[in-house]
Amino acid sequence: MELNIILKNFLNESSKLTVFPAKRKMKLYALLYLAQKFEPGREYAEREINDILLDWHTFADPATLRRELYDYRFLDRSPDGKIYRLALQLPEANVDAWVQAHL
């Protein structure tokens, strides 16, 4: 199922996240949605991560989103915390099964 449909209650007309879900399952969907905004194999500075996150949510809290993406292992970072990259292969199909497996 497409993430825009799953997250319809959390996205505005511009497909920006308007609130960060409290329930773990929806939080995973939201984090997966945000993780898809990053390019596999590319390295990002913290500021770049924040800028991309600011482009895709409306509640102005990129630090929380960045930390959650890291804590849930969507992003990896260098030991000094200066370089970030996608940490895992994101599912292209069967998103529901992937989320269920990670609950």
ROPA-57758 format. One record per residue: x, y, z of N, C-alpha, C in turn; residue in three letters. Coordinates in steps of 0.02 Angstrom, whole numbers, plus 32768, in hexadecimal, padded with zeros to 4 digits. Layout:
<recs>
XYZXYZXYZAla ...
</recs>
This chain:
<recs>
802A7FC58000800080008000802C803E8000Met 801780717FDE803E80AF7FD8803D80D5801BGlu 807780EF802D807E8112806D805381518071Leu 804881738039801D81AF803A7FD6819D804FAsn 7FBF8162803D7F7C814C80507F7B8139809AIle 7FAD811380AF7FB180FE80F57FB5813A8123Ile 7FDB816D810F7FE781A881397FB881E2812ALeu 7F8181D581077F55820C80F17F3F823A812ALys 7F36821F81667F228249819F7F5B827181BCAsn 7F97826581A57FD2828781BF7FF482B4818CPhe 7FD982B6814F7FF782DD81197FC783148103Leu 7FE5834E80F07FBB838480D57FB6837D8089Asn 7F9883AE806A7F8E83AB80217FCF83AD7FFAGlu 800683C2801A804883C37FFA80718385800BSer 80508354802A80708315803E80A6831E8073Ser 809D8352809C80CB835D80D480AC83418114Lys 80D68323813C80C08308817C80AC834181AALeu 806F833F81C48056837681ED805D83688238Thr 806283288249806B8314828F809282D2828EVal 80BB82C882C180E0828A82C680B6825982EEPhe 80A3822082D0807781F182F2809481D88334Pro 806881CC8364807D81B383A68080816783A7Ala 805381468382805280FD8382808B80E28357Lys 80AB80AE837280E88093835280DE807F8309Arg 80A7805F82FA809C804882B5809980838285Lys 807280B68296806D80F0826A80AE81188269Met 80D1811882A28113813982A5814381188273Lys 814280D58270816D80B2823F815A80C581F8Leu 811A80C981EA810580DE81A7811E81258198Tyr 8118815281C8812E819781BF8179819A81B5Ala 819E817481DC81E7817481D481FC81568192Leu 81DA8122817C81E88105813B81D981388104Leu 81A3815C810B8190819080DB81C881C580D6Tyr 81E081DB81108216820D8111825781F180F7Leu 826681B3810882A5819480F282A8819080A6Ala 826F81898086826D8186803D828181C8801CGln 828781FC8043829B823D802782E782448020Lys 830B82118038835582118034836C81E17FFFPhe 83A481F27FE083C081C97FAA83ED81927FC7Glu 83E281547FB2840E811D7FC9845681297FB3Pro 8485811B7FDF84CC81227FCE84E881687FD6Gly 84BE81987FDD84D681DD7FE484E381ED802EArg 85178214803A8526822B807E850B82728087Glu 84F0827F80C284D282BF80D284F082DC8111Tyr 84F9831D8112850A8340814F84CA83488178Ala 84D1835281B98497835B81E48469839381CBGlu 848783C881B584608401819C843683ED815FArg 845383C48132842D83AC80F883F38380810CGlu 83FE8355813E83C8832B8158838F83578171Ile 83A28389819A837083B781B6834A83DB817FAsn 836D83F3814C834D84188115831A83EC80F0Asp 832D83AE80E382FF838080C082C2837280ECIle 82CE8366812C82978359815982698396815FLeu 828583D18161825C840E8164823084158125Leu 824983FC80EC822283FE80AF81E783CE80B0Asp 81E9839C80DC81B6836780DB818C8362811BTrp 818F8395814581618397817F815283DF8190His 811C83EA81B68105842E81C4810D8444820CThr 81238417823881258428827F816A843D8298Phe 81988449826B81D9846882798201844782B1Ala 8208840482AC823183E082DD825D83AD82BBAsp 828C83C4829182B78394826E82E4836C829DPro 82F5838882D783218364830583008324831EAla 82C083288330829C82ED8347829782BA830FThr 828582D082D4827F82A2829B82C28282828ALeu 82F682AA8289833A828F827B834D825B82AFArg 8341826982EE8351823B8324832881FA831EArg 82E88201830E82BD81C5830682D4819C82CAGlu 82E681BD829382FF81998259833F8173826BLeu 83698190829383A6816E82A98395813682DBTyr 836C8144830D835B81138340833980D58323Asp 830F80DF82F082ED80A782D0831680898297Tyr 835380A0829083838084825F837280918216Arg 834E80C78209834480DB81C48381810181ABPhe 83A0812781D883DE814B81C88416813081F3Leu 8451813181D6848E812181FB84B7816081FDAsp 84E58165822C851081A1822E8556818D8241Arg 858481B8822F85CB81AD824085D481B3828CSer 860A819782A78615819B82F0861481E3830BPro 862B821282E3862C825882FB85E9827B82EFAsp 85B9825982CF8576827482C5857182A8828DGly 85A582AF826585A582E28231858982CB81EELys 858D828A81E18577826F81A1853F823C81ACIle 85098243818684D08216818984C781F58144Tyr 84A881BA8145849681978107845D81678116Arg 8439815380E38405812080ED842780E18106Leu 840A80C38139842A808A8159841180478140Ala 83DB8046811C83BF80068108839E800C80C4Leu 83917FD280A8836D7FCF806983237FDA8078Gln 8306800E805D82C0801C806982947FEF803ELeu 825C7FD8805982317FAC803282117FD17FF7Pro 82117FB27FBE81F17FD07F8381A97FB67F7BGlu 819E7F7B7F96815B7F5D7F92814A7F407FD6Ala 810B7F337FE080F27F14801E810A7F38805DAsn 80FC7F78805F810F7FA2809780EF7F8A80D8Val 80B17F7380D3808D7F5A810F80B27F20812FAsp 80C97EF0810780ED7EB68122812E7ECD8142Ala 814F7EFD8123818F7F16813F81837F378182Trp 81507F61818881417F8281C7812F7F4E81FCVal 81057F1E81EB80F27EE9821B81307EC58235Gln 81607EB8820A819D7E94821E81C87EBE824CAla 81BF7F00824C81E97F2C827481C67F4982B2His 818A7F3082C081677F4782FC81847F27833ALeu 
</recs>
